[in-house]
Amino acid sequence: MRVAALVLAAGSGTRLRATLDGAPAKALVTLAGRSLLARSLDALAAAPEIEWIVPVLPAAALAHWPRVRDEVRDAAKLLAPVVGGAERQDSARAGLAAVPSATTHVAVHDAARPLLRASDVSRVIAAAAEHGAAILAEPVRDTIHRVANGRLAATPPRAECWAAQTPQVFRIDWLREAYAKALVDGVIGSDDAALVARLGHAVQVLPGDPRNFKITSAADLRLAELLLAETA
């Protein structure tokens, strides 16, 4: 098993950047003095199972890459960044094309989840090695309604509802087939696990860490700062 990781950092995060430091990409916004991207790269680099890491950036952020690379404590696993696409899966497909040919499994992580723990990376990789596909997720705490035209349409049992996290890890052939199938069918998936599951492959779900949340607002950033301060 040889694992490469894609770190998706091509999202613009316009609202978050407008309220903070105006970085050219959300992943370059700083958290306690270091970018979200650098923190995510650190967590993946610390997982011994990962050999290579491909950052996927917007074109406007490429000039900032040398600074980000200098922020990463162990940059030896980092490959050259690639430019992402219009949709998340376009960015992931671009990153997938840049992994070394020896890669057997791929971990896909959102750079906007900077509090990822290396131990969770190792857990989900181990599960993917056994099952072919695995993700981190957290049971939802609230009742979830499906709404159509402003009205409640269905209420799935809460025990069956989990909020997906990243990294998500897959056999590379499954992931390539999933992207190709989605492209042909015109399907835009909200995450990679949904695209792989469309092929009929079972995706193993592991309990994730509540701290591995996605930063989408200034409030999320403040919460992450508090959590980092508690563990300092």
C-alpha positions as CSV (number, residue, x, y, z in Angstrom):
1,M,0.0,0.0,0.0
2,R,1.4,3.4,-1.0
3,V,-0.6,6.5,-0.1
4,A,-0.7,9.9,-1.6
5,A,-2.8,12.8,-0.2
6,L,-4.6,15.6,-2.0
7,V,-5.2,18.7,0.0
8,L,-7.9,20.7,-1.6
9,A,-7.4,24.4,-1.1
10,A,-8.9,25.9,-4.3
11,G,-12.1,27.3,-2.6
12,S,-12.3,31.1,-2.6
13,G,-14.1,31.6,0.7
14,T,-15.1,35.1,-0.3
15,R,-17.1,35.9,2.8
16,L,-14.5,34.6,5.2
17,R,-11.7,36.5,3.5
18,A,-13.6,39.7,3.4
19,T,-14.0,39.8,7.2
20,L,-10.4,38.8,7.9
21,D,-7.1,39.4,6.2
22,G,-8.1,39.4,2.5
23,A,-6.0,36.4,1.6
24,P,-6.3,35.2,-2.1
25,A,-7.8,31.9,-0.9
26,K,-9.6,30.7,2.2
27,A,-6.9,28.1,2.9
28,L,-4.3,31.0,3.2
29,V,-6.2,32.7,6.0
30,T,-4.2,32.5,9.2
31,L,-5.1,30.6,12.3
32,A,-3.0,31.5,15.4
33,G,-0.2,32.8,13.1
34,R,-0.2,29.9,10.5
35,S,-2.3,29.3,7.5
36,L,-5.1,26.8,7.4
37,L,-3.3,25.1,4.6
38,A,0.0,24.7,6.4
39,R,-1.8,23.2,9.5
40,S,-3.6,20.7,7.3
41,L,-0.4,19.8,5.5
42,D,1.3,19.3,8.8
43,A,-1.3,16.8,10.0
44,L,-1.0,14.7,6.9
45,A,2.8,14.8,6.8
46,A,2.8,13.5,10.3
47,A,1.0,10.4,9.3
48,P,3.7,7.8,8.5
49,E,1.5,6.0,6.0
50,I,1.4,9.0,3.6
51,E,4.4,9.2,1.2
52,W,3.4,12.1,-1.0
53,I,1.1,15.2,-0.6
54,V,-0.3,17.2,-3.5
55,P,-1.6,20.7,-2.7
56,V,-4.4,21.9,-5.0
57,L,-4.6,25.7,-5.1
58,P,-6.3,28.5,-7.0
59,A,-4.1,30.1,-9.6
60,A,-4.0,33.3,-7.6
61,A,-2.5,31.6,-4.6
62,L,0.5,29.9,-6.4
63,A,2.7,32.9,-5.8
64,H,2.2,32.4,-2.0
65,W,3.2,28.7,-2.1
66,P,6.8,29.2,-1.1
67,R,5.7,31.0,2.1
68,V,3.2,28.2,2.9
69,R,5.8,25.6,2.3
70,D,8.1,27.3,4.8
71,E,5.4,27.1,7.4
72,V,5.1,23.3,7.2
73,R,7.3,21.6,9.8
74,D,8.1,18.6,7.6
75,A,7.9,19.6,4.0
76,A,9.8,16.5,2.6
77,K,6.6,14.8,1.5
78,L,5.2,17.9,-0.4
79,L,5.0,17.8,-4.2
80,A,4.5,20.8,-6.4
81,P,1.1,22.4,-6.1
82,V,-1.4,22.1,-9.0
83,V,-4.2,24.5,-10.0
84,G,-7.7,23.5,-9.0
85,G,-11.0,23.7,-11.0
86,A,-14.4,25.2,-10.8
87,E,-15.9,22.5,-8.7
88,R,-14.5,20.5,-5.8
89,Q,-14.3,17.3,-7.8
90,D,-12.6,19.2,-10.7
91,S,-9.9,20.2,-8.2
92,A,-9.6,16.6,-6.8
93,R,-9.3,15.3,-10.3
94,A,-6.5,17.7,-11.1
95,G,-4.7,16.6,-7.9
96,L,-5.2,13.0,-8.7
97,A,-3.5,13.4,-12.1
98,A,-0.4,14.7,-10.3
99,V,0.2,11.8,-7.8
100,P,3.1,9.4,-8.5
101,S,2.4,6.3,-10.6
102,A,3.2,4.0,-7.7
103,T,0.2,5.3,-5.7
104,T,-2.3,2.6,-4.7
105,H,-4.6,4.7,-2.3
106,V,-5.5,8.4,-2.2
107,A,-6.5,10.4,0.9
108,V,-8.5,13.5,0.0
109,H,-8.6,16.3,2.6
110,D,-10.1,19.8,2.8
111,A,-7.5,22.4,3.8
112,A,-10.3,24.2,5.7
113,R,-10.1,21.4,8.4
114,P,-6.9,22.5,10.1
115,L,-7.4,20.8,13.4
116,L,-7.0,17.3,11.9
117,R,-5.0,14.8,14.0
118,A,-2.4,12.6,12.5
119,S,-3.8,9.6,14.5
120,D,-7.1,10.0,12.8
121,V,-5.4,10.0,9.4
122,S,-3.7,6.7,10.3
123,R,-7.0,5.2,11.4
124,V,-8.9,6.0,8.2
125,I,-6.0,4.9,6.0
126,A,-6.0,1.5,7.9
127,A,-9.7,1.1,7.2
128,A,-9.3,1.9,3.5
129,A,-6.5,-0.6,3.3
130,E,-8.9,-3.3,4.6
131,H,-12.1,-2.2,2.8
132,G,-11.0,-0.2,-0.2
133,A,-12.8,3.0,0.9
134,A,-13.2,4.7,4.3
135,I,-14.1,8.1,5.7
136,L,-14.2,10.0,8.9
137,A,-17.7,11.2,10.0
138,E,-19.5,12.4,13.1
139,P,-23.1,11.4,14.2
140,V,-25.4,14.4,13.9
141,R,-26.8,15.9,17.1
142,D,-29.9,17.6,15.6
143,T,-32.9,16.2,13.8
144,I,-32.4,16.5,10.1
145,H,-35.2,17.3,7.8
146,R,-35.3,17.1,4.0
147,V,-37.0,20.2,2.7
148,A,-38.5,20.8,-0.7
149,N,-40.1,24.1,-1.8
150,G,-39.9,25.4,1.7
151,R,-41.8,22.5,3.2
152,L,-40.7,19.5,5.2
153,A,-40.6,16.6,2.8
154,A,-39.0,13.8,4.9
155,T,-37.2,13.2,8.2
156,P,-34.6,10.4,8.1
157,P,-33.9,8.6,11.4
158,R,-31.2,10.6,13.2
159,A,-29.3,7.5,14.1
160,E,-28.7,7.0,10.4
161,C,-27.3,10.5,9.8
162,W,-23.6,11.3,9.9
163,A,-21.8,14.5,9.0
164,A,-18.9,13.6,6.7
165,Q,-15.4,14.8,7.4
166,T,-12.1,14.5,5.6
167,P,-9.7,12.9,4.9
168,Q,-11.5,10.3,2.9
169,V,-9.4,7.5,1.6
170,F,-9.9,5.3,-1.5
171,R,-8.3,2.8,-3.7
172,I,-6.9,5.0,-6.5
173,D,-8.7,2.9,-9.3
174,W,-12.0,3.3,-7.5
175,L,-11.5,7.1,-7.2
176,R,-10.5,7.5,-10.8
177,E,-13.5,5.5,-12.0
178,A,-15.8,7.6,-9.7
179,Y,-14.6,10.9,-11.1
180,A,-14.8,9.6,-14.7
181,K,-18.4,8.3,-14.2
182,A,-19.5,11.6,-12.5
183,L,-18.1,13.6,-15.5
184,V,-19.9,11.4,-18.0
185,D,-23.2,11.6,-16.0
186,G,-22.9,15.3,-15.2
187,V,-23.0,14.6,-11.5
188,I,-21.6,17.1,-9.0
189,G,-21.0,15.3,-5.7
190,S,-20.7,17.1,-2.3
191,D,-17.9,14.8,-1.4
192,D,-15.8,12.0,-2.9
193,A,-17.4,9.2,-0.8
194,A,-20.7,9.8,-2.5
195,L,-19.1,9.5,-5.9
196,V,-17.4,6.3,-5.0
197,A,-20.6,4.9,-3.5
198,R,-22.4,5.6,-6.8
199,L,-20.2,2.8,-8.3
200,G,-21.6,0.3,-5.8
201,H,-18.5,0.2,-3.6
202,A,-19.1,0.0,0.1
203,V,-17.5,2.9,2.0
204,Q,-16.5,2.3,5.6
205,V,-17.4,5.0,8.1
206,L,-15.2,5.7,11.2
207,P,-16.2,8.1,14.0
208,G,-14.3,11.3,13.6
209,D,-13.1,14.0,16.0
210,P,-15.5,16.9,16.6
211,R,-12.6,19.2,16.4
212,N,-12.0,18.2,12.8
213,F,-14.7,20.7,11.7
214,K,-14.6,22.8,8.5
215,I,-13.9,26.5,8.9
216,T,-16.4,28.4,6.8
217,S,-17.0,31.6,8.9
218,A,-15.2,34.0,11.2
219,A,-17.0,32.3,14.1
220,D,-15.5,29.0,13.2
221,L,-12.0,30.6,13.1
222,R,-12.5,32.0,16.6
223,L,-13.6,28.6,17.9
224,A,-10.5,27.0,16.3
225,E,-8.3,29.6,18.0
226,L,-9.8,28.8,21.3
227,L,-9.3,25.1,20.9
228,L,-5.7,25.6,19.9
229,A,-5.2,27.8,23.0
230,E,-6.5,25.0,25.2
231,T,-4.0,22.5,23.9
232,A,-1.0,24.9,23.8
